Amino acid sequence: MRAVDHSSLAIARARANPDNPPSLRFEEADLFDALASTATESEDVVYAHVVYMILSDPELDRLASEVARVLRPDGRHLFAVRSVRDPHFREGIVVAPDVRRYVPTDEPIQYFRKATLERFTRAGLVRVRATEDRTSHLWYVLDRRG
């Protein structure tokens, strides 16, 4: 089992958690590099929490294909992304449909509608559930590899 993050600070915080299973390995890496180095059909689960919102549409399509590739048959893809109902969605500078930029970082953030979650099912994953939490303004999504 491994946990991947591009942030050394996030990795250090995660490593400090005493509830981690002993077999959990931590890896500081780029998301796409980590997926590229993962064998085809080798993973039971891929999980991401509010990571995909910083990716462009072409990157999301590439990601969906890579996730489908690394999952074993019937493997699970669980992820959470920001909803367009998030109050911050209306505060940013419009960059593209459902994409906003915020000062001072200037990093574009993508917010998701139910329809835009479908890019993952086009990559060969089957939607099991997509639930929008109205309190956190997150979509919680569970897909499986068919």
VMD Tcl script that draws the C-alpha trace (Angstrom):
set ca {
  {0.00 0.00 0.00}
  {1.32 3.45 -0.84}
  {0.34 7.06 -0.36}
  {1.53 9.61 -2.92}
  {1.60 13.39 -2.66}
  {3.62 16.08 -4.40}
  {4.06 17.97 -1.12}
  {6.84 16.98 1.26}
  {4.92 18.72 4.06}
  {1.80 16.62 3.39}
  {3.91 13.46 3.35}
  {5.59 14.40 6.65}
  {2.21 15.06 8.28}
  {0.80 11.80 6.99}
  {3.82 9.81 8.16}
  {3.36 11.22 11.67}
  {-0.07 9.62 12.02}
  {0.28 6.76 14.52}
  {-2.78 5.00 13.04}
  {-1.01 4.24 9.74}
  {-0.79 0.56 8.92}
  {2.82 -0.69 9.05}
  {2.74 -1.66 5.36}
  {1.90 1.89 4.19}
  {4.71 3.44 2.11}
  {4.85 7.19 1.51}
  {6.09 8.62 -1.75}
  {6.67 12.23 -2.70}
  {5.89 12.29 -6.42}
  {3.93 13.91 -9.18}
  {0.54 12.28 -9.69}
  {1.21 11.38 -13.33}
  {4.71 10.06 -12.59}
  {3.28 7.87 -9.83}
  {0.59 6.49 -12.13}
  {3.05 5.94 -15.00}
  {5.29 3.89 -12.72}
  {2.38 1.72 -11.58}
  {1.91 -1.61 -13.32}
  {-1.21 -2.24 -15.37}
  {-4.04 -3.89 -13.41}
  {-2.00 -3.84 -10.19}
  {-4.16 -1.75 -7.85}
  {-7.38 -2.53 -6.00}
  {-8.09 1.10 -5.11}
  {-7.07 4.57 -6.29}
  {-8.17 7.37 -3.94}
  {-7.82 11.13 -4.33}
  {-9.18 13.90 -2.12}
  {-9.61 17.35 -3.74}
  {-6.61 16.80 -6.00}
  {-8.30 16.75 -9.40}
  {-9.54 20.33 -9.12}
  {-6.09 21.68 -10.09}
  {-5.95 19.66 -13.33}
  {-6.89 20.90 -16.79}
  {-9.45 19.04 -18.93}
  {-6.75 17.26 -21.00}
  {-4.97 16.27 -17.78}
  {-8.24 14.95 -16.31}
  {-8.83 12.83 -19.42}
  {-5.28 11.47 -19.22}
  {-5.73 10.82 -15.51}
  {-8.98 8.92 -16.06}
  {-7.28 6.66 -18.63}
  {-4.32 6.03 -16.31}
  {-6.56 5.24 -13.34}
  {-8.54 2.78 -15.48}
  {-5.28 1.20 -16.65}
  {-3.78 0.64 -13.17}
  {-6.96 -0.71 -11.56}
  {-7.55 -4.44 -11.44}
  {-10.87 -5.64 -12.87}
  {-13.54 -4.55 -10.41}
  {-11.02 -2.19 -8.73}
  {-12.35 1.00 -7.16}
  {-11.67 4.66 -7.90}
  {-12.79 6.93 -5.07}
  {-12.38 10.67 -5.26}
  {-13.71 13.95 -3.93}
  {-13.85 17.18 -5.95}
  {-15.32 20.63 -5.38}
  {-18.87 21.27 -6.56}
  {-20.00 24.34 -8.50}
  {-22.27 24.96 -5.49}
  {-19.19 25.85 -3.41}
  {-19.60 29.52 -2.35}
  {-16.01 30.25 -3.45}
  {-16.96 29.32 -7.00}
  {-18.68 32.69 -7.43}
  {-15.73 34.64 -5.99}
  {-13.00 33.75 -8.47}
  {-12.04 35.22 -11.81}
  {-13.56 33.21 -14.66}
  {-10.89 31.38 -16.68}
  {-13.10 28.84 -18.46}
  {-16.48 27.23 -17.78}
  {-16.43 26.04 -14.16}
  {-12.78 27.11 -13.74}
  {-11.85 30.04 -11.52}
  {-8.60 31.75 -10.59}
  {-7.94 33.33 -7.21}
  {-5.45 35.99 -6.18}
  {-2.71 35.70 -4.89}
  {-1.89 32.17 -6.16}
  {-3.33 32.60 -9.67}
  {-3.72 28.83 -9.88}
  {-6.89 27.86 -11.73}
  {-9.32 25.67 -9.78}
  {-11.90 23.50 -11.51}
  {-15.30 22.94 -9.93}
  {-17.45 19.99 -10.98}
  {-21.02 19.38 -12.05}
  {-22.54 15.92 -12.18}
  {-22.16 15.95 -15.96}
  {-18.45 16.80 -15.81}
  {-17.82 13.80 -13.56}
  {-18.70 11.58 -16.53}
  {-15.22 11.99 -18.06}
  {-14.13 9.16 -15.76}
  {-16.80 6.77 -16.99}
  {-15.79 7.51 -20.61}
  {-12.37 6.06 -19.72}
  {-13.84 2.63 -19.00}
  {-14.95 3.08 -15.41}
  {-18.49 2.40 -14.25}
  {-20.19 4.87 -11.94}
  {-21.32 3.26 -8.71}
  {-22.25 6.43 -6.84}
  {-21.83 10.20 -6.99}
  {-23.08 12.11 -3.97}
  {-22.92 15.85 -3.55}
  {-22.46 16.90 0.06}
  {-24.24 20.24 0.44}
  {-22.32 21.09 3.62}
  {-18.76 20.56 2.39}
  {-19.64 21.40 -1.24}
  {-17.83 18.28 -2.39}
  {-18.77 15.53 -4.78}
  {-17.88 12.12 -3.34}
  {-17.56 9.68 -6.21}
  {-17.12 5.92 -6.39}
  {-16.37 4.28 -9.73}
  {-15.24 0.76 -10.49}
  {-13.35 -0.74 -13.36}
  {-15.71 -2.82 -15.48}
}
mol new
graphics top color blue
foreach p $ca { graphics top sphere $p radius 0.5 }
foreach p [lrange $ca 0 end-1] q [lrange $ca 1 end] { graphics top cylinder $p $q radius 0.2 }
display resetview
